[in-house]
Amino acid sequence: MSALVVNDHLDFNSLKELLEVTDGNLATHLKKLEKEDFIRVEKTFIDRKPNTKYLATKEGKQAFTQHLNVMEQIINQQK
């Protein structure tokens, strides 16, 4: 999610390279995020080649921010 929150969008191969994961692993995680409406998928063609873009939704960004806030609270409690 962090990669999609800080970028307008990323395609499948860019995410795969950035995260250093397998196709199957990334596809599984993306499907779960899409099911929760945390990301949106846009499929297009570039020079007759399929291209799939992933974008963080408003709900996804809010959930990610909430997650970071909780993590920050946990860290601050340890100090």
C-alpha positions as CSV (number, residue, x, y, z in Angstrom):
1,M,0.0,0.0,0.0
2,S,2.8,2.4,0.8
3,A,4.1,2.3,-2.8
4,L,0.6,3.1,-4.1
5,V,-0.1,5.8,-1.6
6,V,3.0,7.8,-2.6
7,N,2.6,7.3,-6.3
8,D,-0.3,8.3,-8.6
9,H,-0.3,4.7,-9.9
10,L,2.1,1.8,-10.6
11,D,1.8,-1.0,-13.1
12,F,2.2,-4.7,-12.2
13,N,5.9,-5.0,-13.3
14,S,6.9,-1.8,-11.5
15,L,5.3,-3.1,-8.3
16,K,6.9,-6.5,-8.7
17,E,10.4,-5.0,-9.2
18,L,10.0,-2.5,-6.3
19,L,8.7,-5.1,-3.8
20,E,10.9,-7.9,-5.1
21,V,8.1,-10.5,-5.1
22,T,6.9,-13.2,-7.4
23,D,4.0,-12.7,-9.9
24,G,1.8,-15.0,-7.9
25,N,2.6,-13.4,-4.5
26,L,1.9,-9.9,-5.8
27,A,-1.3,-11.0,-7.6
28,T,-2.6,-12.6,-4.4
29,H,-2.0,-9.4,-2.4
30,L,-3.4,-7.1,-5.1
31,K,-6.6,-9.2,-5.3
32,K,-7.1,-8.9,-1.5
33,L,-6.5,-5.2,-1.6
34,E,-8.9,-4.8,-4.5
35,K,-11.6,-6.9,-2.7
36,E,-11.4,-4.5,0.2
37,D,-11.7,-1.5,-2.1
38,F,-8.3,-0.3,-1.0
39,I,-7.0,-0.2,-4.6
40,R,-8.5,0.3,-8.1
41,V,-7.4,-1.5,-11.2
42,E,-7.2,0.0,-14.6
43,K,-6.5,-2.2,-17.6
44,T,-5.4,-0.6,-20.9
45,F,-3.4,-1.3,-23.9
46,I,-0.1,0.3,-24.8
47,D,1.0,-0.5,-28.4
48,R,-1.3,-3.5,-28.4
49,K,0.2,-4.8,-25.2
50,P,-2.0,-5.1,-22.1
51,N,-1.0,-2.8,-19.2
52,T,-2.5,-3.0,-15.8
53,K,-2.3,0.0,-13.4
54,Y,-3.0,0.0,-9.7
55,L,-4.1,3.1,-7.8
56,A,-4.8,3.6,-4.1
57,T,-8.5,4.5,-3.5
58,K,-9.6,7.1,-1.0
59,E,-10.7,4.3,1.4
60,G,-7.3,2.6,0.9
61,K,-5.4,5.8,1.7
62,Q,-7.5,6.4,4.8
63,A,-7.0,2.8,6.0
64,F,-3.3,3.1,5.4
65,T,-3.1,6.3,7.4
66,Q,-5.1,4.7,10.3
67,H,-2.6,1.8,10.2
68,L,0.3,4.2,10.4
69,N,-1.3,6.1,13.3
70,V,-1.8,2.9,15.3
71,M,1.8,1.8,14.6
72,E,3.0,5.2,15.8
73,Q,1.0,4.9,19.0
74,I,2.5,1.4,19.7
75,I,6.0,2.7,19.1
76,N,5.4,5.7,21.4
77,Q,4.1,3.5,24.2
78,Q,7.4,1.6,24.1
79,K,9.4,4.7,24.9
